[in-house]
Amino acid sequence: MTSETDRPLNQEEVGSLADIIMVMQRRFMANLIGELARGRVSFPQFFLLGHLCSQGPIGMSRIAELMNHSTPAATGLVQRLEKLGYVRRTPEKVDRRKVTVSTTPKGVRLVEGIRQGMIGNLDKVMGRLEPGEQHAWLDIYKKIHEYCTSCHR
């Protein structure tokens, strides 16, 4: 006889997991949106800022691709972030028509402040779990992260 943990989840259990994830997303997104409103930044702008902080400066065509925007729409998004002082645009040395976008210290502070808030929220969640459960959760999320970062559109 096999135990419940030796079999894959059935469709009903996967549906239950989807419901749980949706509640978690709504909860964390509500907190994130409140934080972003204080910095006058939209979620797409924050997504770009977070990417720039973790991956470094990138060009406008890559930003358009990353954001699934047209180049003019990506330019507008970057202009708004630049106006708020969160990013800077620098012409490339070889082809001055091309621009590289990077975060400013103010942009890094915004992303790091929100990250610290997320750490605080996750710390509260972790406080409700046993140490073994905490490590299992981390291991599972590492696998999910690996899947998400290796996927191509």
C-alpha positions as CSV (number, residue, x, y, z in Angstrom):
1,M,0.0,0.0,0.0
2,T,1.4,3.4,-0.9
3,S,1.1,6.5,1.3
4,E,-0.6,9.7,0.1
5,T,2.8,11.4,-0.3
6,D,4.0,8.7,-2.7
7,R,1.5,9.6,-5.4
8,P,1.1,12.7,-7.6
9,L,-1.6,15.2,-6.9
10,N,-4.9,14.6,-8.6
11,Q,-6.8,17.3,-10.5
12,E,-8.9,18.3,-7.5
13,E,-5.7,18.7,-5.4
14,V,-4.0,20.7,-8.1
15,G,-7.1,23.0,-8.3
16,S,-6.8,23.4,-4.5
17,L,-3.2,24.4,-4.9
18,A,-4.2,26.9,-7.6
19,D,-6.7,28.5,-5.2
20,I,-4.1,28.7,-2.4
21,I,-1.6,30.4,-4.8
22,M,-4.2,32.9,-5.9
23,V,-5.0,33.9,-2.3
24,M,-1.3,34.2,-1.6
25,Q,-0.8,36.4,-4.7
26,R,-3.7,38.6,-3.8
27,R,-2.4,39.1,-0.3
28,F,1.2,39.8,-1.3
29,M,0.1,41.9,-4.3
30,A,-2.1,44.1,-2.1
31,N,0.9,44.8,0.1
32,L,3.1,45.4,-2.9
33,I,0.7,47.8,-4.6
34,G,0.4,49.8,-1.4
35,E,4.2,50.2,-1.2
36,L,4.4,51.0,-4.9
37,A,1.8,53.7,-4.6
38,R,4.0,55.6,-2.0
39,G,6.8,55.6,-4.6
40,R,4.3,56.5,-7.4
41,V,5.4,53.5,-9.4
42,S,3.2,51.0,-11.3
43,F,3.6,47.3,-11.1
44,P,5.1,47.1,-14.7
45,Q,7.6,49.9,-13.7
46,F,8.5,48.0,-10.5
47,F,8.9,44.8,-12.5
48,L,11.4,46.6,-14.8
49,L,13.2,48.2,-11.8
50,G,13.5,44.8,-10.1
51,H,14.9,43.3,-13.3
52,L,17.5,46.1,-13.7
53,C,18.5,45.7,-10.0
54,S,19.1,42.0,-10.3
55,Q,20.4,41.7,-13.9
56,G,22.0,45.1,-14.5
57,P,21.7,47.7,-17.3
58,I,20.0,46.7,-20.5
59,G,19.0,48.4,-23.8
60,M,15.7,49.7,-24.9
61,S,15.0,46.8,-27.4
62,R,15.6,44.3,-24.6
63,I,13.3,46.2,-22.3
64,A,10.5,46.2,-24.9
65,E,11.0,42.4,-25.3
66,L,11.1,41.8,-21.6
67,M,7.9,43.9,-21.0
68,N,6.2,42.5,-24.1
69,H,5.7,46.2,-25.2
70,S,6.4,48.0,-28.4
71,T,9.6,50.1,-28.3
72,P,7.6,53.4,-28.0
73,A,5.6,52.0,-25.1
74,A,8.8,50.8,-23.4
75,T,10.3,54.2,-24.0
76,G,7.3,55.9,-22.2
77,L,7.7,53.5,-19.3
78,V,11.4,54.3,-19.0
79,Q,10.8,58.1,-19.3
80,R,8.3,58.0,-16.4
81,L,10.9,56.1,-14.2
82,E,13.6,58.5,-15.3
83,K,11.4,61.5,-14.4
84,L,10.9,60.0,-10.9
85,G,14.6,59.6,-10.6
86,Y,14.6,55.8,-10.4
87,V,16.6,55.1,-13.7
88,R,19.0,56.8,-16.0
89,R,19.4,56.5,-19.7
90,T,23.0,56.5,-21.1
91,P,23.8,56.6,-24.8
92,E,25.9,53.7,-26.0
93,K,29.5,54.6,-27.0
94,V,29.5,52.8,-30.3
95,D,26.0,53.8,-31.6
96,R,24.8,56.9,-29.7
97,R,21.3,56.3,-31.1
98,K,21.1,53.3,-28.8
99,V,20.4,53.8,-25.1
100,T,21.3,51.7,-22.0
101,V,19.0,51.9,-19.0
102,S,20.3,51.5,-15.4
103,T,18.9,52.0,-11.9
104,T,19.9,55.0,-9.8
105,P,20.6,54.8,-6.1
106,K,17.0,56.0,-5.5
107,G,15.7,53.1,-7.7
108,V,17.8,50.6,-5.8
109,R,16.5,51.9,-2.5
110,L,12.9,51.6,-3.6
111,V,13.4,48.0,-4.8
112,E,15.4,47.1,-1.7
113,G,12.8,48.7,0.6
114,I,10.0,46.6,-0.9
115,R,12.2,43.5,-0.8
116,Q,12.7,44.1,3.0
117,G,8.9,44.4,3.4
118,M,8.5,41.1,1.6
119,I,11.1,39.5,3.9
120,G,9.1,40.8,6.9
121,N,5.9,39.2,5.5
122,L,7.6,35.9,4.7
123,D,9.2,35.9,8.1
124,K,5.7,36.0,9.7
125,V,4.7,33.1,7.4
126,M,7.8,31.1,8.4
127,G,7.0,31.7,12.0
128,R,3.9,29.5,11.6
129,L,5.9,26.6,10.2
130,E,8.2,24.0,11.8
131,P,11.9,24.3,10.8
132,G,11.5,21.2,8.5
133,E,8.5,22.7,6.8
134,Q,10.4,26.0,6.3
135,H,13.3,24.2,4.6
136,A,10.9,22.1,2.5
137,W,9.1,25.3,1.4
138,L,12.4,26.9,0.5
139,D,13.5,23.8,-1.5
140,I,10.1,23.8,-3.4
141,Y,10.3,27.5,-4.2
142,K,13.9,27.1,-5.5
143,K,12.6,24.4,-7.9
144,I,9.8,26.7,-9.0
145,H,12.2,29.6,-9.4
146,E,14.5,27.4,-11.5
147,Y,11.6,26.4,-13.7
148,C,10.4,30.0,-14.1
149,T,13.8,31.4,-14.9
150,S,14.6,28.6,-17.4
151,C,11.3,29.0,-19.4
152,H,11.3,30.8,-22.6
153,R,8.2,32.5,-23.9
